Amino acid sequence: MRVVDGALRFLEQDRGIWEARRAVLERLESAAQRIDRDRTGLYDGRSKRAIETARAHAIQTIRDLQAQIMRHGCVNAAGDRVGLGKAGATIS
């Protein structure tokens, strides 16, 4: 999430982007919980599938966030200062 938040600090506030960010956080937390449970419980094959499924869902939500940023992301003043584009310009 530090990587995601590091990138988002250069964008104007957008409700859709922040909702997509929240979804990423929830999916990553879910995947982490499944991994923690697998470490403490007996391995029976189902845990591996659950982890793989959680990972796939997390990757998809990251892709969804990426798409949301590409559709609605606008550079803010901080992004302008570091050379990512003119403040207010859309991400392309």
Phi and psi in degrees as a GROMACS rama.xvg file:
@    title "Ramachandran Plot"
@    xaxis  label "Phi"
@    yaxis  label "Psi"
@TYPE xy
-62.1421  -38.0328  ARG-2
-65.7491  -45.723  VAL-3
-61.416  -50.2379  VAL-4
-66.016  -32.4929  ASP-5
-61.7769  -38.6011  GLY-6
-75.1337  -39.3469  ALA-7
-67.9867  -20.5058  LEU-8
-66.8985  -14.2743  ARG-9
-97.5102  6.94398  PHE-10
-113.987  149.494  LEU-11
-62.3362  152.17  GLU-12
-62.8317  130.501  GLN-13
-141.411  125.979  ASP-14
-58.3997  -44.101  ARG-15
-62.9867  -39.8968  GLY-16
-66.5546  -43.3271  ILE-17
-69.0489  -31.2938  TRP-18
-68.2892  -38.8277  GLU-19
-66.4007  -36.4966  ALA-20
-62.8848  -43.6356  ARG-21
-60.8079  -40.5575  ARG-22
-62.839  -39.8638  ALA-23
-62.1085  -46.7656  VAL-24
-57.7519  -46.4066  LEU-25
-62.5873  -42.3015  GLU-26
-67.0358  -40.5903  ARG-27
-66.9441  -38.7169  LEU-28
-63.8062  -41.3354  GLU-29
-61.8979  -44.837  SER-30
-63.5444  -41.3128  ALA-31
-64.4317  -39.5573  ALA-32
-64.1409  -39.8545  GLN-33
-64.6329  -40.3234  ARG-34
-65.5146  -43.5661  ILE-35
-61.3143  -41.9175  ASP-36
-63.1134  -38.5341  ARG-37
-65.1716  -35.5572  ASP-38
-69.2861  -31.7127  ARG-39
-92.9441  -20.6414  THR-40
-101.167  173.453  GLY-41
-75.5839  139.817  LEU-42
-81.9488  125.647  TYR-43
-130.55  13.5791  ASP-44
93.8206  -34.7831  GLY-45
-69.6771  -35.4026  ARG-46
-61.921  -41.626  SER-47
-60.9419  -43.5647  LYS-48
-63.7065  -40.1666  ARG-49
-63.3585  -41.3351  ALA-50
-66.0746  -44.0955  ILE-51
-61.8943  -39.6039  GLU-52
-66.1278  -45.983  THR-53
-60.8566  -40.6441  ALA-54
-63.2991  -44.8925  ARG-55
-61.6505  -41.3871  ALA-56
-65.8281  -39.5138  HIS-57
-64.1175  -43.4368  ALA-58
-62.3418  -40.8543  ILE-59
-64.7372  -39.5706  GLN-60
-68.2742  -32.2732  THR-61
-65.7031  -41.2287  ILE-62
-63.8134  -38.7316  ARG-63
-63.3948  -41.1792  ASP-64
-62.4001  -44.2047  LEU-65
-57.613  -45.7268  GLN-66
-63.9781  -40.6067  ALA-67
-62.963  -41.3276  GLN-68
-63.8258  -43.7105  ILE-69
-65.7865  -31.7912  MET-70
-79.6571  -41.2218  ARG-71
-122.744  -3.23422  HIS-72
-70.8839  133.519  GLY-73
-126.932  138.101  CYS-74
-67.0385  135.89  VAL-75
-99.1116  -173.83  ASN-76
-62.0831  -37.5281  ALA-77
-64.5275  -40.9948  ALA-78
-64.5583  -36.6727  GLY-79
-63.0889  -43.9979  ASP-80
-62.9622  -32.0121  ARG-81
-94.6141  4.09365  VAL-82
88.1298  22.112  GLY-83
-83.1896  -8.19767  LEU-84
145.077  175.439  GLY-85
-75.4759  136.736  LYS-86
-52.2718  130.752  ALA-87
92.9435  -14.666  GLY-88
-74.5903  147.022  ALA-89
-78.2529  153.869  THR-90
-73.936  136.505  ILE-91
